[in-house]
Amino acid sequence: MVSAIFIVIAAICNAVMDKVQSHYSKSIFKDLNSKWWNPKESWKNKWKNGDPAQGEAFLGSSTVFILFTDAWHFFQFLFLSFLFLAVVFYAPMVNWVVDFIVYHVVLGMVFELFFAKIFAKE
């Protein structure tokens, strides 16, 4: 059951990533700090003065510490972390085949709920 909770959280993080990347202007995130949430602006955070020619804004800002530069990378880190935690804490509910199907359906349903409804701004 713990793995299912981690899958749900991972799905929410994935919905954040996709909403920000593909529908930022039609999302609840557009009213937040655009330098962090808007991928058209936030990519600059990893570079000194927003200029790749000037190098990284801080040590590792374009690699190992990229999760601190923008929302998309932060939620990617969380998404992957919760997926890994789901694997680490996996205990069969039925059997691995049924569990795989259940987890896949849960991930898809939660993703769709958050992506299409909760994170959308009409």
Number of C-alpha atoms within 10 A of each C-alpha: 12 12 21 20 15 22 25 22 21 27 26 23 24 24 24 24 22 16 22 24 16 11 18 23 15 14 20 16 21 15 12 10 11 16 16 20 23 22 18 13 13 19 22 19 22 25 18 15 13 16 14 15 9 10 15 19 18 14 12 13 18 19 10 9 14 20 19 17 22 21 25 26 18 17 20 18 18 18 24 14 15 21 19 16 17 22 13 11 13 16 15 13 12 10 9 12 10 12 16 13 11 15 18 13 12 17 21 16 14 19 23 16 16 18 23 14 12 13 21 17 15 7
